[in-house]
Amino acid sequence: MIIFKITRPKKKRTKFKHFHDAAISAETEKEYEKALDIRNEGLKLSGLNNTEQASLYAGNGGTYLYLKDYNNAPLCFDKAFELVQEEKFPYDEQYIEVIDSYVKANRKEDALKLVESLLQRQSYHKKFKKLEPIREKLLT
């Protein structure tokens, strides 16, 4: 049984969930470059909807953020937010770190634009109001 598991070829990834789960698994094993490669491969899939594409880009942004790569992280977040600008998505505490990555990349104006965009989402999710102090901080 053990030999079969070792020698059995891995299933080909064909769906968003396969790439998403494999990338998370790679990150759990501290294989960050592998996680980035897996998500980039997943982005080549045809048939992904905007939310799925955005999730893969945001995952890469989070990986770059963990690696303290403040040049690439905001680029991934740009793509993710652009893809879901018309979608409704919930507030997440991690948006604070995302915004901070823009500041660390010397993109303070873009951080402010992102905060403004997220604050407009209070109409359907009140927790986005938590970003108001960050907007005030960016304005000073």
N, CA, C and O atoms as a GROMACS GRO file, in nm:
protein
  560
    1MET      N    1   0.083  -0.120   0.000
    1MET     CA    2   0.000   0.000   0.000
    1MET      C    3   0.087   0.126   0.000
    1MET      O    4   0.059   0.220  -0.074
    2ILE      N    5   0.191   0.129   0.080
    2ILE     CA    6   0.279   0.246   0.087
    2ILE      C    7   0.350   0.265  -0.046
    2ILE      O    8   0.363   0.378  -0.093
    3ILE      N    9   0.398   0.158  -0.106
    3ILE     CA   10   0.468   0.167  -0.235
    3ILE      C   11   0.375   0.221  -0.341
    3ILE      O   12   0.416   0.302  -0.424
    4PHE      N   13   0.250   0.178  -0.340
    4PHE     CA   14   0.152   0.226  -0.437
    4PHE      C   15   0.133   0.377  -0.425
    4PHE      O   16   0.128   0.447  -0.526
    5LYS      N   17   0.122   0.426  -0.303
    5LYS     CA   18   0.102   0.569  -0.282
    5LYS      C   19   0.222   0.650  -0.328
    5LYS      O   20   0.206   0.761  -0.380
    6ILE      N   21   0.340   0.597  -0.310
    6ILE     CA   22   0.461   0.670  -0.348
    6ILE      C   23   0.477   0.671  -0.500
    6ILE      O   24   0.514   0.774  -0.557
    7THR      N   25   0.451   0.560  -0.566
    7THR     CA   26   0.476   0.549  -0.709
    7THR      C   27   0.356   0.592  -0.794
    7THR      O   28   0.371   0.612  -0.915
    8ARG      N   29   0.241   0.605  -0.736
    8ARG     CA   30   0.123   0.644  -0.810
    8ARG      C   31   0.139   0.787  -0.862
    8ARG      O   32   0.175   0.876  -0.784
    9PRO      N   33   0.115   0.810  -0.990
    9PRO     CA   34   0.127   0.947  -1.040
    9PRO      C   35   0.020   1.036  -0.979
    9PRO      O   36  -0.092   0.993  -0.953
   10LYS      N   37   0.056   1.161  -0.957
   10LYS     CA   38  -0.038   1.256  -0.898
   10LYS      C   39  -0.143   1.292  -1.002
   10LYS      O   40  -0.116   1.298  -1.121
   11LYS      N   41  -0.265   1.318  -0.952
   11LYS     CA   42  -0.373   1.359  -1.041
   11LYS      C   43  -0.343   1.496  -1.100
   11LYS      O   44  -0.284   1.583  -1.035
   12LYS      N   45  -0.384   1.512  -1.222
   12LYS     CA   46  -0.365   1.641  -1.287
   12LYS      C   47  -0.466   1.740  -1.229
   12LYS      O   48  -0.583   1.707  -1.211
   13ARG      N   49  -0.420   1.860  -1.201
   13ARG     CA   50  -0.508   1.964  -1.150
   13ARG      C   51  -0.588   2.022  -1.267
   13ARG      O   52  -0.532   2.064  -1.368
   14THR      N   53  -0.720   2.022  -1.251
   14THR     CA   54  -0.806   2.070  -1.359
   14THR      C   55  -0.908   2.173  -1.314
   14THR      O   56  -0.977   2.232  -1.397
   15LYS      N   57  -0.917   2.196  -1.184
   15LYS     CA   58  -1.018   2.288  -1.132
   15LYS      C   59  -0.955   2.386  -1.034
   15LYS      O   60  -0.847   2.362  -0.979
   16PHE      N   61  -1.025   2.496  -1.014
   16PHE     CA   62  -0.979   2.599  -0.920
   16PHE      C   63  -0.945   2.538  -0.785
   16PHE      O   64  -0.838   2.564  -0.730
   17LYS      N   65  -1.035   2.458  -0.732
   17LYS     CA   66  -1.017   2.400  -0.598
   17LYS      C   67  -0.887   2.318  -0.590
   17LYS      O   68  -0.819   2.321  -0.487
   18HIS      N   69  -0.853   2.247  -0.697
   18HIS     CA   70  -0.729   2.169  -0.697
   18HIS      C   71  -0.608   2.259  -0.677
   18HIS      O   72  -0.519   2.230  -0.597
   19PHE      N   73  -0.605   2.370  -0.752
   19PHE     CA   74  -0.491   2.462  -0.743
   19PHE      C   75  -0.491   2.535  -0.609
   19PHE      O   76  -0.386   2.550  -0.546
   20HIS      N   77  -0.608   2.579  -0.566
   20HIS     CA   78  -0.620   2.650  -0.439
   20HIS      C   79  -0.571   2.563  -0.324
   20HIS      O   80  -0.490   2.606  -0.242
   21ASP      N   81  -0.622   2.441  -0.318
   21ASP     CA   82  -0.586   2.350  -0.209
   21ASP      C   83  -0.437   2.310  -0.215
   21ASP      O   84  -0.371   2.302  -0.112
   22ALA      N   85  -0.387   2.286  -0.336
   22ALA     CA   86  -0.246   2.247  -0.351
   22ALA      C   87  -0.154   2.361  -0.307
   22ALA      O   88  -0.050   2.337  -0.246
   23ALA      N   89  -0.191   2.486  -0.339
   23ALA     CA   90  -0.109   2.601  -0.299
   23ALA      C   91  -0.108   2.616  -0.147
   23ALA      O   92  -0.004   2.643  -0.088
   24ILE      N   93  -0.223   2.599  -0.086
   24ILE     CA   94  -0.230   2.608   0.061
   24ILE      C   95  -0.146   2.496   0.124
   24ILE      O   96  -0.076   2.518   0.223
   25SER      N   97  -0.155   2.378   0.067
   25SER     CA   98  -0.075   2.266   0.116
   25SER      C   99   0.075   2.295   0.105
   25SER      O  100   0.151   2.266   0.197
   26ALA      N  101   0.115   2.352  -0.008
   26ALA     CA  102   0.257   2.387  -0.027
   26ALA      C  103   0.301   2.490   0.077
   26ALA      O  104   0.411   2.481   0.132
   27GLU      N  105   0.215   2.589   0.103
   27GLU     CA  106   0.251   2.690   0.204
   27GLU      C  107   0.261   2.628   0.343
   27GLU      O  108   0.346   2.668   0.423
   28THR      N  109   0.176   2.532   0.372
   28THR     CA  110   0.181   2.463   0.501
   28THR      C  111   0.315   2.393   0.517
   28THR      O  112   0.369   2.383   0.628
   29GLU      N  113   0.369   2.346   0.407
   29GLU     CA  114   0.500   2.280   0.407
   29GLU      C  115   0.615   2.380   0.392
   29GLU      O  116   0.730   2.340   0.377
   30LYS      N  117   0.582   2.509   0.396
   30LYS     CA  118   0.680   2.618   0.383
   30LYS      C  119   0.749   2.618   0.246
   30LYS      O  120   0.864   2.659   0.234
   31GLU      N  121   0.677   2.571   0.145
   31GLU     CA  122   0.726   2.572   0.008
   31GLU      C  123   0.659   2.688  -0.066
   31GLU      O  124   0.569   2.668  -0.147
   32TYR      N  125   0.703   2.808  -0.036
   32TYR     CA  126   0.636   2.929  -0.083
   32TYR      C  127   0.649   2.950  -0.233
   32TYR      O  128   0.553   2.990  -0.299
   33GLU      N  129   0.765   2.923  -0.288
   33GLU     CA  130   0.783   2.937  -0.433
   33GLU      C  131   0.694   2.837  -0.507
   33GLU      O  132   0.637   2.869  -0.611
   34LYS      N  133   0.682   2.720  -0.452
   34LYS     CA  134   0.596   2.618  -0.513
   34LYS      C  135   0.451   2.664  -0.509
   34LYS      O  136   0.377   2.645  -0.606
   35ALA      N  137   0.409   2.724  -0.399
   35ALA     CA  138   0.272   2.775  -0.388
   35ALA      C  139   0.245   2.882  -0.493
   35ALA      O  140   0.140   2.884  -0.556
   36LEU      N  141   0.342   2.971  -0.512
   36LEU     CA  142   0.328   3.075  -0.614
   36LEU      C  143   0.317   3.012  -0.753
   36LEU      O  144   0.233   3.054  -0.834
   37ASP      N  145   0.400   2.913  -0.780
   37ASP     CA  146   0.397   2.846  -0.910
   37ASP      C  147   0.263   2.776  -0.933
   37ASP      O  148   0.208   2.781  -1.043
   38ILE      N  149   0.212   2.712  -0.831
   38ILE     CA  150   0.084   2.641  -0.842
   38ILE      C  151  -0.027   2.739  -0.875
   38ILE      O  152  -0.108   2.714  -0.964
   39ARG      N  153  -0.032   2.851  -0.803
   39ARG     CA  154  -0.137   2.950  -0.830
   39ARG      C  155  -0.122   3.010  -0.970
   39ARG      O  156  -0.221   3.032  -1.040
   40ASN      N  157   0.002   3.038  -1.010
   40ASN     CA  158   0.023   3.093  -1.145
   40ASN      C  159  -0.021   2.994  -1.252
   40ASN      O  160  -0.076   3.033  -1.355
   41GLU      N  161   0.003   2.867  -1.227
   41GLU     CA  162  -0.044   2.764  -1.320
   41GLU      C  163  -0.198   2.762  -1.322
   41GLU      O  164  -0.259   2.748  -1.428
   42GLY      N  165  -0.258   2.776  -1.206
   42GLY     CA  166  -0.403   2.778  -1.197
   42GLY      C  167  -0.465   2.896  -1.270
   42GLY      O  168  -0.575   2.885  -1.325
   43LEU      N  169  -0.395   3.008  -1.271
   43LEU     CA  170  -0.445   3.127  -1.341
   43LEU      C  171  -0.452   3.106  -1.492
   43LEU      O  172  -0.519   3.183  -1.561
   44LYS      N  173  -0.385   3.005  -1.543
   44LYS     CA  174  -0.388   2.976  -1.686
   44LYS      C  175  -0.510   2.893  -1.726
   44LYS      O  176  -0.538   2.875  -1.844
   45LEU      N  177  -0.583   2.844  -1.625
   45LEU     CA  178  -0.702   2.763  -1.652
   45LEU      C  179  -0.807   2.846  -1.725
   45LEU      O  180  -0.832   2.961  -1.688
   46SER      N  181  -0.867   2.788  -1.826
   46SER     CA  182  -0.979   2.858  -1.889
   46SER      C  183  -1.104   2.825  -1.808
   46SER      O  184  -1.115   2.717  -1.749
   47GLY      N  185  -1.196   2.915  -1.805
   47GLY     CA  186  -1.320   2.891  -1.734
   47GLY      C  187  -1.323   2.937  -1.590
   47GLY      O  188  -1.425   2.921  -1.523
   48LEU      N  189  -1.215   2.995  -1.541
   48LEU     CA  190  -1.219   3.049  -1.405
   48LEU      C  191  -1.305   3.175  -1.405
   48LEU      O  192  -1.296   3.257  -1.497
   49ASN      N  193  -1.387   3.190  -1.303
   49ASN     CA  194  -1.462   3.316  -1.293
   49ASN      C  195  -1.374   3.421  -1.224
   49ASN      O  196  -1.266   3.390  -1.174
   50ASN      N  197  -1.421   3.543  -1.223
   50ASN     CA  198  -1.341   3.653  -1.167
   50ASN      C  199  -1.307   3.631  -1.021
   50ASN      O  200  -1.195   3.662  -0.978
   51THR      N  201  -1.400   3.578  -0.944
   51THR     CA  202  -1.375   3.555  -0.802
   51THR      C  203  -1.265   3.451  -0.781
   51THR      O  204  -1.181   3.465  -0.693
   52GLU      N  205  -1.267   3.346  -0.862
   52GLU     CA  206  -1.164   3.243  -0.850
   52GLU      C  207  -1.027   3.298  -0.891
   52GLU      O  208  -0.927   3.272  -0.824
   53GLN      N  209  -1.023   3.373  -1.001
   53GLN     CA  210  -0.897   3.435  -1.042
   53GLN      C  211  -0.846   3.529  -0.932
   53GLN      O  212  -0.728   3.527  -0.897
   54ALA      N  213  -0.936   3.610  -0.879
   54ALA     CA  214  -0.898   3.705  -0.774
   54ALA      C  215  -0.845   3.632  -0.651
   54ALA      O  216  -0.750   3.678  -0.588
   55SER      N  217  -0.904   3.519  -0.619
   55SER     CA  218  -0.859   3.442  -0.504
   55SER      C  219  -0.716   3.392  -0.524
   55SER      O  220  -0.636   3.394  -0.431
   56LEU      N  221  -0.685   3.348  -0.645
   56LEU     CA  222  -0.548   3.302  -0.673
   56LEU      C  223  -0.450   3.419  -0.668
   56LEU      O  224  -0.341   3.406  -0.613
   57TYR      N  225  -0.487   3.532  -0.727
   57TYR     CA  226  -0.400   3.650  -0.720
   57TYR      C  227  -0.381   3.696  -0.575
   57TYR      O  228  -0.269   3.726  -0.533
   58ALA      N  229  -0.490   3.700  -0.499
   58ALA     CA  230  -0.480   3.742  -0.358
   58ALA      C  231  -0.394   3.645  -0.278
   58ALA      O  232  -0.319   3.685  -0.190
   59GLY      N  233  -0.406   3.516  -0.309
   59GLY     CA  234  -0.322   3.417  -0.242
   59GLY      C  235  -0.175   3.442  -0.270
   59GLY      O  236  -0.092   3.434  -0.180
   60ASN      N  237  -0.143   3.472  -0.396
   60ASN     CA  238  -0.004   3.505  -0.429
   60ASN      C  239   0.039   3.633  -0.358
   60ASN      O  240   0.151   3.642  -0.309
   61GLY      N  241  -0.049   3.730  -0.353
   61GLY     CA  242  -0.018   3.854  -0.281
   61GLY      C  243   0.012   3.826  -0.135
   61GLY      O  244   0.106   3.882  -0.078
   62GLY      N  245  -0.068   3.740  -0.075
   62GLY     CA  246  -0.045   3.703   0.064
   62GLY      C  247   0.088   3.631   0.084
   62GLY      O  248   0.156   3.652   0.184
   63THR      N  249   0.123   3.546  -0.012
   63THR     CA  250   0.251   3.476  -0.004
   63THR      C  251   0.366   3.576  -0.016
   63THR      O  252   0.461   3.571   0.062
   64TYR      N  253   0.356   3.666  -0.113
   64TYR     CA  254   0.460   3.768  -0.126
   64TYR      C  255   0.468   3.855  -0.001
   64TYR      O  256   0.577   3.895   0.041
   65LEU      N  257   0.354   3.884   0.057
   65LEU     CA  258   0.351   3.964   0.179
   65LEU      C  259   0.423   3.889   0.292
   65LEU      O  260   0.502   3.949   0.366
   66TYR      N  261   0.397   3.760   0.304
   66TYR     CA  262   0.465   3.679   0.405
   66TYR      C  263   0.616   3.679   0.382
   66TYR      O  264   0.694   3.680   0.477
   67LEU      N  265   0.656   3.678   0.255
   67LEU     CA  266   0.798   3.678   0.220
   67LEU      C  267   0.859   3.819   0.225
   67LEU      O  268   0.977   3.838   0.195
   68LYS      N  269   0.777   3.917   0.263
   68LYS     CA  270   0.819   4.057   0.272
   68LYS      C  271   0.864   4.113   0.137
   68LYS      O  272   0.953   4.197   0.130
   69ASP      N  273   0.802   4.064   0.031
   69ASP     CA  274   0.826   4.114  -0.104
   69ASP      C  275   0.720   4.219  -0.132
   69ASP      O  276   0.615   4.191  -0.190
   70TYR      N  277   0.749   4.342  -0.089
   70TYR     CA  278   0.652   4.451  -0.097
   70TYR      C  279   0.640   4.511  -0.236
   70TYR      O  280   0.558   4.600  -0.257
   71ASN      N  281   0.719   4.464  -0.330
   71ASN     CA  282   0.702   4.508  -0.468
   71ASN      C  283   0.597   4.422  -0.539
   71ASN      O  284   0.511   4.474  -0.609
   72ASN      N  285   0.605   4.291  -0.521
   72ASN     CA  286   0.514   4.201  -0.590
   72ASN      C  287   0.378   4.186  -0.520
   72ASN      O  288   0.277   4.166  -0.588
   73ALA      N  289   0.374   4.196  -0.389
   73ALA     CA  290   0.248   4.177  -0.317
   73ALA      C  291   0.140   4.274  -0.366
   73ALA      O  292   0.031   4.229  -0.402
   74PRO      N  293   0.166   4.405  -0.369
   74PRO     CA  294   0.061   4.496  -0.414
   74PRO      C  295   0.019   4.475  -0.560
   74PRO      O  296  -0.096   4.500  -0.596
   75LEU      N  297   0.111   4.429  -0.643
   75LEU     CA  298   0.076   4.402  -0.783
   75LEU      C  299  -0.029   4.292  -0.792
   75LEU      O  300  -0.122   4.300  -0.872
   76CYS      N  301  -0.012   4.190  -0.711
   76CYS     CA  302  -0.110   4.081  -0.707
   76CYS      C  303  -0.243   4.130  -0.650
   76CYS      O  304  -0.350   4.095  -0.701
   77PHE      N  305  -0.236   4.210  -0.545
   77PHE     CA  306  -0.360   4.263  -0.487
   77PHE      C  307  -0.432   4.355  -0.586
   77PHE      O  308  -0.554   4.356  -0.591
   78ASP      N  309  -0.355   4.433  -0.665
   78ASP     CA  310  -0.416   4.517  -0.769
   78ASP      C  311  -0.503   4.433  -0.860
   78ASP      O  312  -0.619   4.466  -0.886
   79LYS      N  313  -0.446   4.324  -0.909
   79LYS     CA  314  -0.518   4.236  -1.003
   79LYS      C  315  -0.641   4.174  -0.936
   79LYS      O  316  -0.747   4.166  -0.997
   80ALA      N  317  -0.624   4.132  -0.812
   80ALA     CA  318  -0.735   4.068  -0.741
   80ALA      C  319  -0.852   4.166  -0.723
   80ALA      O  320  -0.966   4.132  -0.753
   81PHE      N  321  -0.823   4.285  -0.674
   81PHE     CA  322  -0.930   4.382  -0.650
   81PHE      C  323  -0.993   4.431  -0.780
   81PHE      O  324  -1.112   4.460  -0.785
   82GLU      N  325  -0.913   4.441  -0.885
   82GLU     CA  326  -0.966   4.482  -1.015
   82GLU      C  327  -1.067   4.379  -1.066
   82GLU      O  328  -1.170   4.415  -1.122
   83LEU      N  329  -1.038   4.253  -1.046
   83LEU     CA  330  -1.127   4.146  -1.094
   83LEU      C  331  -1.260   4.142  -1.021
   83LEU      O  332  -1.362   4.102  -1.078
   84VAL      N  333  -1.262   4.184  -0.894
   84VAL     CA  334  -1.386   4.174  -0.816
   84VAL      C  335  -1.446   4.310  -0.783
   84VAL      O  336  -1.526   4.322  -0.689
   85GLN      N  337  -1.409   4.411  -0.859
   85GLN     CA  338  -1.460   4.544  -0.827
   85GLN      C  339  -1.612   4.552  -0.836
   85GLN      O  340  -1.673   4.634  -0.768
   86GLU      N  341  -1.675   4.467  -0.917
   86GLU     CA  342  -1.820   4.466  -0.931
   86GLU      C  343  -1.886   4.361  -0.842
   86GLU      O  344  -2.009   4.352  -0.836
   87GLU      N  345  -1.806   4.282  -0.773
   87GLU     CA  346  -1.858   4.174  -0.689
   87GLU      C  347  -1.875   4.222  -0.545
   87GLU      O  348  -1.808   4.316  -0.500
   88LYS      N  349  -1.966   4.156  -0.474
   88LYS     CA  350  -1.979   4.182  -0.331
   88LYS      C  351  -1.896   4.077  -0.258
   88LYS      O  352  -1.911   3.957  -0.280
   89PHE      N  353  -1.809   4.125  -0.172
   89PHE     CA  354  -1.729   4.033  -0.092
   89PHE      C  355  -1.722   4.087   0.050
   89PHE      O  356  -1.733   4.208   0.071
   90PRO      N  357  -1.705   3.999   0.148
   90PRO     CA  358  -1.710   4.041   0.288
   90PRO      C  359  -1.582   4.111   0.334
   90PRO      O  360  -1.477   4.101   0.271
   91TYR      N  361  -1.594   4.180   0.443
   91TYR     CA  362  -1.479   4.243   0.508
   91TYR      C  363  -1.389   4.134   0.564
   91TYR      O  364  -1.436   4.028   0.606
   92ASP      N  365  -1.260   4.160   0.564
   92ASP     CA  366  -1.162   4.068   0.621
   92ASP      C  367  -1.056   4.152   0.692
   92ASP      O  368  -1.009   4.252   0.638
   93GLU      N  369  -1.018   4.111   0.810
   93GLU     CA  370  -0.916   4.183   0.888
   93GLU      C  371  -0.784   4.195   0.812
   93GLU      O  372  -0.706   4.287   0.836
   94GLN      N  373  -0.759   4.103   0.720
   94GLN     CA  374  -0.633   4.103   0.646
   94GLN      C  375  -0.623   4.222   0.550
   94GLN      O  376  -0.514   4.251   0.500
   95TYR      N  377  -0.733   4.291   0.524
   95TYR     CA  378  -0.725   4.409   0.436
   95TYR      C  379  -0.631   4.513   0.495
   95TYR      O  380  -0.570   4.590   0.420
   96ILE      N  381  -0.619   4.517   0.625
   96ILE     CA  382  -0.529   4.612   0.689
   96ILE      C  383  -0.384   4.583   0.649
   96ILE      O  384  -0.308   4.675   0.618
   97GLU      N  385  -0.347   4.455   0.648
   97GLU     CA  386  -0.212   4.416   0.605
   97GLU      C  387  -0.192   4.443   0.456
   97GLU      O  388  -0.084   4.483   0.412
   98VAL      N  389  -0.297   4.420   0.378
   98VAL     CA  390  -0.291   4.445   0.234
   98VAL      C  391  -0.264   4.593   0.209
   98VAL      O  392  -0.177   4.628   0.129
   99ILE      N  393  -0.337   4.678   0.276
   99ILE     CA  394  -0.320   4.824   0.262
   99ILE      C  395  -0.180   4.864   0.305
   99ILE      O  396  -0.115   4.946   0.240
  100ASP      N  397  -0.133   4.805   0.414
  100ASP     CA  398   0.002   4.834   0.463
  100ASP      C  399   0.108   4.794   0.361
  100ASP      O  400   0.212   4.859   0.351
  101SER      N  401   0.082   4.688   0.284
  101SER     CA  402   0.180   4.646   0.183
  101SER      C  403   0.197   4.753   0.075
  101SER      O  404   0.306   4.769   0.020
  102TYR      N  405   0.090   4.825   0.044
  102TYR     CA  406   0.099   4.935  -0.053
  102TYR      C  407   0.186   5.047   0.003
  102TYR      O  408   0.268   5.105  -0.068
  103VAL      N  409   0.168   5.077   0.130
  103VAL     CA  410   0.248   5.182   0.194
  103VAL      C  411   0.395   5.142   0.193
  103VAL      O  412   0.483   5.224   0.163
  104LYS      N  413   0.423   5.016   0.227
  104LYS     CA  414   0.561   4.969   0.229
  104LYS      C  415   0.624   4.966   0.090
  104LYS      O  416   0.746   4.969   0.076
  105ALA      N  417   0.539   4.960  -0.012
  105ALA     CA  418   0.588   4.963  -0.150
  105ALA      C  419   0.594   5.107  -0.204
  105ALA      O  420   0.610   5.128  -0.324
  106ASN      N  421   0.581   5.204  -0.115
  106ASN     CA  422   0.581   5.346  -0.152
  106ASN      C  423   0.468   5.379  -0.250
  106ASN      O  424   0.486   5.456  -0.344
  107ARG      N  425   0.352   5.320  -0.225
  107ARG     CA  426   0.235   5.343  -0.308
  107ARG      C  427   0.121   5.393  -0.218
  107ARG      O  428   0.011   5.338  -0.218
  108LYS      N  429   0.150   5.498  -0.144
  108LYS     CA  430   0.054   5.552  -0.048
  108LYS      C  431  -0.075   5.599  -0.116
  108LYS      O  432  -0.184   5.578  -0.062
  109GLU      N  433  -0.064   5.662  -0.232
  109GLU     CA  434  -0.184   5.708  -0.302
  109GLU      C  435  -0.272   5.591  -0.344
  109GLU      O  436  -0.395   5.599  -0.335
  110ASP      N  437  -0.210   5.484  -0.390
  110ASP     CA  438  -0.287   5.365  -0.427
  110ASP      C  439  -0.351   5.301  -0.305
  110ASP      O  440  -0.462   5.248  -0.313
  111ALA      N  441  -0.282   5.306  -0.192
  111ALA     CA  442  -0.338   5.254  -0.067
  111ALA      C  443  -0.463   5.333  -0.031
  111ALA      O  444  -0.564   5.276   0.010
  112LEU      N  445  -0.455   5.463  -0.045
  112LEU     CA  446  -0.570   5.549  -0.014
  112LEU      C  447  -0.686   5.519  -0.108
  112LEU      O  448  -0.801   5.512  -0.064
  113LYS      N  449  -0.658   5.502  -0.237
  113LYS     CA  450  -0.764   5.468  -0.333
  113LYS      C  451  -0.830   5.335  -0.296
  113LYS      O  452  -0.952   5.320  -0.305
  114LEU      N  453  -0.749   5.239  -0.256
  114LEU     CA  454  -0.803   5.109  -0.217
  114LEU      C  455  -0.892   5.123  -0.094
  114LEU      O  456  -1.000   5.065  -0.089
  115VAL      N  457  -0.846   5.198   0.005
  115VAL     CA  458  -0.926   5.219   0.126
  115VAL      C  459  -1.059   5.285   0.090
  115VAL      O  460  -1.164   5.243   0.139
  116GLU      N  461  -1.054   5.387   0.005
  116GLU     CA  462  -1.178   5.455  -0.036
  116GLU      C  463  -1.273   5.357  -0.104
  116GLU      O  464  -1.393   5.357  -0.078
  117SER      N  465  -1.219   5.274  -0.189
  117SER     CA  466  -1.299   5.174  -0.260
  117SER      C  467  -1.362   5.075  -0.162
  117SER      O  468  -1.480   5.041  -0.174
  118LEU      N  469  -1.283   5.031  -0.066
  118LEU     CA  470  -1.335   4.935   0.032
  118LEU      C  471  -1.438   5.000   0.125
  118LEU      O  472  -1.535   4.936   0.165
  119LEU      N  473  -1.417   5.126   0.159
  119LEU     CA  474  -1.513   5.195   0.245
  119LEU      C  475  -1.650   5.207   0.179
  119LEU      O  476  -1.752   5.210   0.248
  120GLN      N  477  -1.653   5.214   0.048
  120GLN     CA  478  -1.782   5.222  -0.023
  120GLN      C  479  -1.862   5.093  -0.007
  120GLN      O  480  -1.983   5.093  -0.033
  121ARG      N  481  -1.799   4.988   0.033
  121ARG     CA  482  -1.867   4.859   0.048
  121ARG      C  483  -1.944   4.849   0.179
  121ARG      O  484  -2.003   4.745   0.208
  122GLN      N  485  -1.943   4.956   0.258
  122GLN     CA  486  -2.020   4.957   0.382
  122GLN      C  487  -2.169   4.941   0.355
  122GLN      O  488  -2.245   4.899   0.443
  123SER      N  489  -2.211   4.975   0.234
  123SER     CA  490  -2.353   4.966   0.200
  123SER      C  491  -2.407   4.824   0.215
  123SER      O  492  -2.525   4.805   0.241
  124TYR      N  493  -2.322   4.724   0.200
  124TYR     CA  494  -2.369   4.587   0.216
  124TYR      C  495  -2.295   4.511   0.326
  124TYR      O  496  -2.335   4.400   0.363
  125HIS      N  497  -2.187   4.569   0.380
  125HIS     CA  498  -2.114   4.502   0.489
  125HIS      C  499  -2.056   4.609   0.580
  125HIS      O  500  -1.956   4.673   0.547
  126LYS      N  501  -2.118   4.628   0.693
  126LYS     CA  502  -2.085   4.739   0.784
  126LYS      C  503  -1.942   4.735   0.838
  126LYS      O  504  -1.888   4.839   0.875
  127LYS      N  505  -1.881   4.618   0.844
  127LYS     CA  506  -1.747   4.607   0.904
  127LYS      C  507  -1.640   4.683   0.824
  127LYS      O  508  -1.533   4.711   0.876
  128PHE      N  509  -1.670   4.717   0.697
  128PHE     CA  510  -1.573   4.794   0.620
  128PHE      C  511  -1.547   4.930   0.686
  128PHE      O  512  -1.447   4.995   0.657
  129LYS      N  513  -1.637   4.972   0.773
  129LYS     CA  514  -1.621   5.099   0.846
  129LYS      C  515  -1.494   5.097   0.932
  129LYS      O  516  -1.440   5.202   0.965
  130LYS      N  517  -1.447   4.979   0.967
  130LYS     CA  518  -1.325   4.966   1.047
  130LYS      C  519  -1.203   5.025   0.976
  130LYS      O  520  -1.100   5.048   1.040
  131LEU      N  521  -1.214   5.049   0.846
  131LEU     CA  522  -1.101   5.103   0.770
  131LEU      C  523  -1.093   5.256   0.774
  131LEU      O  524  -0.997   5.314   0.724
  132GLU      N  525  -1.192   5.320   0.833
  132GLU     CA  526  -1.191   5.466   0.840
  132GLU      C  527  -1.067   5.521   0.911
  132GLU      O  528  -1.007   5.616   0.860
  133PRO      N  529  -1.026   5.465   1.026
  133PRO     CA  530  -0.903   5.517   1.090
  133PRO      C  531  -0.780   5.504   1.000
  133PRO      O  532  -0.689   5.586   1.007
  134ILE      N  533  -0.777   5.402   0.918
  134ILE     CA  534  -0.664   5.384   0.827
  134ILE      C  535  -0.665   5.493   0.721
  134ILE      O  536  -0.560   5.546   0.684
  135ARG      N  537  -0.784   5.526   0.672
  135ARG     CA  538  -0.794   5.636   0.575
  135ARG      C  539  -0.744   5.766   0.637
  135ARG      O  540  -0.670   5.840   0.573
  136GLU      N  541  -0.784   5.793   0.759
  136GLU     CA  542  -0.741   5.915   0.827
  136GLU      C  543  -0.589   5.917   0.844
  136GLU      O  544  -0.525   6.020   0.825
  137LYS      N  545  -0.534   5.805   0.878
  137LYS     CA  546  -0.389   5.794   0.894
  137LYS      C  547  -0.316   5.819   0.761
  137LYS      O  548  -0.212   5.885   0.758
  138LEU      N  549  -0.372   5.766   0.652
  138LEU     CA  550  -0.312   5.786   0.521
  138LEU      C  551  -0.322   5.931   0.473
  138LEU      O  552  -0.237   5.979   0.398
  139LEU      N  553  -0.425   6.000   0.518
  139LEU     CA  554  -0.444   6.140   0.477
  139LEU      C  555  -0.349   6.236   0.550
  139LEU      O  556  -0.329   6.349   0.506
  140THR      N  557  -0.291   6.191   0.660
  140THR     CA  558  -0.200   6.280   0.736
  140THR      C  559  -0.057   6.268   0.690
  140THR      O  560   0.030   6.336   0.744
   0.00000   0.00000   0.00000
